[in-house]
């Protein structure tokens, strides 16, 4: 995708990275994006909060780039939001005009299950020693808010998201592509599919209800990797110098 952006940079002014499970909230969304870039002429990258229907919170995000952006691509299959290697200015918008997009407003049960798997893989990062610690905390918070939303709404699809997360924790899943693109995940889903919303809640509540145990459950699994994260951050600072891109929050 990023190669396409770069190879066709002369054909477009703006590139919008809209995921398949994202839906614009109104018909003027594209117009609002264009006006946003007109308002900030030096901005090459806008990141806008979206309304996540699993956690019922605002999360990042909708990414919009100008044709000036360039990327150094890597092979990370887990975190695919690659920060441009060149951009003049980046702005992060939590408020108006955000949110312009709803994330997963009407998911299938299997889609919800895969959402939980994917978020939990990002939260625990079993496949690496040098973890992205801030992202791990962020993804776990999304899952905790999804659980709270399930407790409130009792929508079975929200329960399926947490069941997907449990599948990751139980099996310590590592290779992302092995589970998201193989029969293993489908088989795990089918084994659990007869569960009702009440049965899902009963099965999960001991691990997800309350404040202390869910918090500790995650922390104990990633805390021992924190020194590797910190060492890598210092090394990257030393190697590349301070990032020159100006980033502001709106």
N, C-alpha and C positions, 0 to 999 in steps of 0.2 A: 504493500500500500504506500509506504513512504517513498519507495523507489518510483512509483507511479507519480506521486506528487512532484518529485524532483525532476523526473524526465519530461513532465508536461507543465513545468513552471511558467513557460512562456504563453500557455494557452488560457490561463485563468488568473484572476486576481486573488481569490480566496478559496481555500480548501476546508471543508467541514467534515470532520470525522464523526459520522453518525452511526452508532452500532445498530445491529439488526433488531435489537430489542428496545430501541429508543423511538419515541413518538413525539412529534412536535405538539405543543400544547395549544397553539393557535395558528391561523393561516398567515399571520404577519411575522412569524419567527425569522424567516430569512431576511426580510426587510429590516428588522430590528438589529440583526447581526451586521448587515452592511452599514447601517447608521452608526453602530458602535465603533467600527473601524474608521469611519469618517470623523468621529469625535476624538479618536486617539490616532492621529496620523503616523506616529512613530511606532505603533504597536504592530508586532509581527505574529504574536501568539496570544489568543484569548482563551482562557479556561473558565467555563461557566458551570455553576452548580446545576444539577438536575434533581428532580424529585424522584427519589427511589421508592418504588411502591412495595418493596419487600420490607425495608426498615422504616418506612414512612418518615424519612428524614431527607435533608438535602445532602447529596454527596457529589464529589467530582467524578467525571464531568464531561461536558461537551467541549471538544477541542476545535478551535478554528485557527488556521494558519494563513499567512499571506504567502505569495509565491517566492518571497525572499528567503524563507526558511530552508535550512539544509540539515540532514541527519547523518550521523555515523551509526550505521546499523549494527546490531548484535544478534545473537542467536537465542536470546532469552525468550522462552515460550510462556513463561508465567506472567511476567510484567511486560506487556506489549506497548504501554504508553511511553514512547521514547521522547525524551526532551530534545528539541532541536539543538544541534551543535552550533548553529548560527541563528541568532534572532536578535533584533535590536532591543525590543521591549516586550515584556510579557505582563499581562494584567490578569488577575484572578477575580472573578465576579461571583460573590455569594448573594448579592442583592440585585435589584433591577439593572438590566433587563432579565436576569436569571430569576427563576428557572424558565427556560424556554422549552424544556423537554421533560417528558415522563419516562422513567426507566422501568420497563417490564410492567405496564399497567394491567395486562391480562395474560399472565403466563400459564402454560400448561403445567401439569404436576411434574412431568419429567424435566421440563425446563427449570422449574423451581428447584428440583433435586440437584441438577447440574450447577445452578447458581450457588447453592450451599457448598458443593464440592469445590468449585473454583475459588470462592471467597476463603474457604478454610485452608486450601492449599497455599494461598497468599498469606494467610494469617500465621501458619506454622512453618512454612518453607522447609519442609523436611528434606528437600533435595539439595540443600546448600548449607555450608558452614558460615559463609559471610552473608548474613541475612540483611534485608532492608528493614531495619527495626521500626522506623516510623510507619511504614506501610503495614507491617505486621499488626501493630496496635490499631491502626485505622480499620483494617479488614475485620479484626475481631470485634471492634465496636459496632460495625455494620451488622454482624451476625447477632450480637447481643440485642441490638435494637429490633432485628427481625424476630427474635424470640419474644420480646415484649409486645410486638405487634401481633404475633400469633396468640399470645395469652389474652390479648384484648379482643381480637376479631374472631378467633377460632377458625380462621380460613385454613382449610387443609393444605393448600398450596404453600402457605408460610411454614407449616409444620414440615412439609417435604424439604424445604430449604435447610432446616435444621437437621433433619435426618441425613441429608447429603453431607453436612458438616461432620456429623457423628461418624459417617462412613470413613471420612478422611482420618479423623483422630483415632478411630478403632484400628484401622489397618496401616496407619502411618504412611499414607500414600506418598510416593516420591515423584516418579516421572509423570508429569502432567498429561502428556499425549497418550500414555498407556491407559489412562482412565477416562479421559474425555472423548477418546476416539477408538474405543474398543468395546466388545460385548460385556466386559467386566462390569462396567457401570450400569448398563441396561439390566444385567442379571441381578445386581444388587437392588435396583429399583423394583424389579418385578417381585422379588422375594418379600419386599416390605409393602407392596401395593395394596393388599387387602385391609391395611390398617385404617380405621376411622380417625376423625379428628381427635376424638376423646382418647382413643388408644395411643395416638402419637403423643399427645400431651402427657399421658400417664407414663409412657416410656421415657420421655425426655426430661421431665420436670426436676428430677433429682440432680441432674447434671447442669441444668440451665437456670433454674429458679434461684432467687437470692442474689446477693452482690458479691459475697466473698469467694465462694467456690468457683464460679465461672471465671472470675478474675485470676485467681491463683492457678487454675487449671491451664490457662494460657501462659501466664508468666513463667511458671516453672519449666515449660517446654522450650522457651526461647531465651530465657535470661542468661543461661550459660554460654550462649552464642554472642552476647552483647560485646565482650572484649574484641571479638573478631570484627564486628561491625565498626567499633570505635577505631581500631587500628587501621582498618581499610579507609575510613573517612580521613584520618590524619595523612595517610599515604597519598590519597587522591588529592588532598589539598596541597601537599608538598609537590606532587608531580605536575599538576595542572595549574596551580595558582588559584587565587580566588576567582569565582565565576563573575564575569563582567556584565552579564545580562541583568538589566534592571527589572525586578519583579515587584509589583505592588498589588495589594488586595483592595477590593472595592466592596 
